[in-house]
């Protein structure tokens, strides 16, 4: 198989059709979407994080640490890695494993650690690898070995299946070249870059009691079959079907064209639901829209989803952005209302809390205000901005209650706001103005905290998605910035605080404030619209 297909670790978490297209010679000239600017930035951030951690390890490990040069061809780097392993080098950074042509694998790893007579892999990633708790096995960066790992009283492992599968890929490459340690373990250094979290790749912690080893082997064998068939020009083993991954896939223009030409059912229901539809003989949106109620039990979907799918198909055929599930829409309202939107930068922190105050006058100017830090995250100044937000917010709530007025706050998809409110209270506990975690939990569990996303989800069918940017135009709201979006805001933030080593760009700070203001004005517009007669013009499901 010297000239055969050779795949990297990414294929096991990649769409099967994408694997086909990446290995099909006939697909080389097909149109591809440009890489999203936000994705491109995350890749650059991850590369910078790996370089920083490599420097940290070099300083800690001294002469025991050797780096494989990033210069030269892949084969040259493979030879350099093989020589370092044969020499018994204790820590090898930036390793390019010898390719495994018989197994169809190639790959690199951030760090190889000598363990016994072989090596174990260590990944460096720019996401969290652990959560507060206990039970994770960790080792210090000064001794990043399995032998130094101990149960950590302050950390529990955060589920990151992709990390484990990447570790198994390298394990298989080490086995192929006779350099694998006896124990199938792998480590991960996360965004905090303070410890190595070690994983036992034999642990039965996957669905059905599977291990990371068995899960990887099954997935890789499947992707290798798909890629081999594509490379040979044989009958494709993977056909296009819309899934979540499609949104950022470079091959989406090609797949979308095919799916629309055949009016594929996955344009309305994605993933496993689309597979269930096809298994029941329903392959197009038209067939789904015409599916009689008595045939719904044939489609193995969760209760209620079959009827929803039929309505979504009917709405898609009529190009309707929304369909009402209920005759009369409802959103909890109050005398004093605040729309809240938080802006964060990856896992580094929340740098802005934006609010739109409306309703009964209680001595506070209505409209927009933001509580923000422009110190590059992570920074203790984040505690100051969160404390100012929480103090203003809770004082407003107390004033309303004191005057016998009702109070409610609104967000769009509470998961993000809840995460950072709780995280801020935990991380900055004891600092001025920081609330106790229990007080935050009391608020987010109360009926005064309203998730507008849930109201939309429960009362509308949304053929094109339920995101704020999708729903708000139906309520008549439009963002001032044509590039407004979460991914672009990451790039604006880097400029605004000078993360790339340049002077902060003040115009990008203004842009972020305007973007955040528009987000809270969007939720304000949606809930006002939902409680007006205008929303009754949206077609009702039973009338389709």
C-alpha positions, 0 to 999 in steps of 0.5 A, a space after each residue: 500500500 505504498 501508493 495507497 490511501 493514508 489517512 490522518 487522525 481527523 478522519 474518524 470524527 469527519 463526515 464520511 462523504 467528506 472523506 470520500 471527496 477528499 480522496 476522490 481524484 475526480 473531486 479535485 477541481 470541484 468548488 469549495 467554500 473558503 475557510 470561515 474567518 473564525 475557524 481560521 483564527 481558532 486554528 491559528 490560536 491553537 497553533 500558537 498555544 502549542 508553540 507556547 506549551 512546547 516552549 514551557 516544556 523545553 524550559 522545564 525538561 531541559 536536555 531530556 526534551 528534543 524537538 523535531 524540526 518543523 522544516 523539511 518534508 514529512 518523510 524527513 520529519 518521520 526519519 528524525 522522529 524514528 531516530 529520536 525514538 531509537 535513541 531512547 530520547 525521553 521527550 520528543 516534541 513535534 513528532 511525525 510518526 513513521 507512516 503505516 502504509 499497511 494500516 493506511 495511517 499517517 500522523 503527528 503528535 505534539 509530544 511523545 513520552 518514553 514509558 518503559 521500553 516504548 512511547 505514549 502520546 500527549 496532545 496539546 489542545 486549546 480547550 478544557 480537559 477537566 472540570 472542577 471535581 475529582 478523579 482525573 489522573 494528572 501529572 505535572 508538566 515538570 514530569 509529564 509521564 504516566 508514572 507521575 500521574 496521581 488522582 487529582 482531588 480538584 479535577 474530574 475528566 471532561 469528556 472530549 471524545 475527539 482527543 481520545 480518538 486522536 490518541 488511539 490513532 497515534 497509539 496504532 502508529 506506534 504499534 506499527 513501528 514497534 515503539 508503543 509502550 505496554 500500557 495503552 494510555 495517552 495524555 492531554 495538556 489543555 488550555 490551562 497548560 498546568 497539568 497532563 490529564 491521562 486517559 486509559 484508552 482501555 476504559 469502557 467509558 464509551 456507549 455500550 461499554 466500548 473503549 476508545 480503542 474499539 471505537 477508533 478501530 471501527 471508525 477508522 476501518 470504515 473511513 479507510 474503506 470509504 477513502 479507498 473506494 473513492 481513490 479507486 473510482 469505485 462505487 461511492 460508499 458515502 453519499 451526501 446528507 446534511 449534518 451539523 458539520 456541513 455548516 463549516 465544511 469546505 465541500 458544502 457547496 458541492 453537497 448542497 447542490 446535489 442535495 437540492 437537485 434531488 430535494 433530499 430529505 436531510 435538507 429538512 431533518 438532519 443526521 440520524 433522523 434523515 437516515 431513519 426517514 430513508 430507511 422508511 422509504 422517505 428520501 425527498 422533502 416532497 415525500 416527507 411532506 406528503 407522508 400520511 399520519 398513519 405511516 409516521 410510526 414506520 419512521 423511527 423518530 422520537 415522539 412528536 418528531 415525525 409530525 414536526 418533520 412533516 410540517 417542516 417539509 411543508 414549510 420548506 416547500 413553501 419557503 416559509 421561515 417560520 410556522 406557528 405551533 400554537 394559535 396564540 403565542 406567549 412570552 412572560 412579560 414584566 413591568 421592568 425588563 432587561 435583555 442580556 447578552 454576554 460576549 466571551 472569547 473562547 474558553 478564556 473568559 467573558 469580556 462583556 455583559 450587555 443589557 437593554 433596559 425597558 419597561 416601567 421607569 424606576 429611575 434608571 435610564 432605559 436603553 443600552 449599557 455594557 459592562 466590559 473589560 478590554 484587558 486581554 483575557 484571561 485577566 482579573 479585570 474580568 472580575 471587575 466587569 462582571 461584578 459591576 454587571 451583577 451589582 447593577 443588575 441585582 440592584 435594578 431587580 431589588 428596586 423593582 421588587 421594592 416598588 411592587 413591580 414585576 421584573 424579568 430578564 431575557 437572553 437567547 439560549 441561556 446555556 452561554 450566559 448561565 455558564 459564564 455567570 456561574 463560572 465567574 462567581 466560582 473563579 472570582 469568589 471573594 473579590 469585591 462585588 462577586 456574588 456567591 454561586 448559590 445566589 447565581 443559581 437561585 436567579 437562573 433557576 427562577 421564573 425571572 430569567 427567561 430563555 427566549 430561545 426556548 420560547 421560540 423552540 416551543 412555539 415555532 417550527 423553524 425550517 432554517 434553524 432557530 438561531 437569533 440571526 435567523 429568527 430576528 428578521 422575521 420580527 423585523 430586526 436587522 443588524 447594522 453590521 453585515 458581518 455580525 456573527 459570533 465567529 467574526 466577533 472573535 476576530 474583532 475581539 483580537 483586534 480590539 485588545 491587541 492579542 496579536 501584538 499590535 496596538 488595540 484597534 479602538 474602532 473594533 471596540 466600537 464595533 463589538 459594542 454595537 454588535 452586542 447592542 444589536 443582539 440585545 435589541 434583537 431579543 427585545 424586538 422578538 419578544 415584543 413581536 411575539 406578544 403582538 398581533 403582527 406575529 399572528 400573520 405567521 402561518 399556523 401549522 394546522 392550516 398548512 
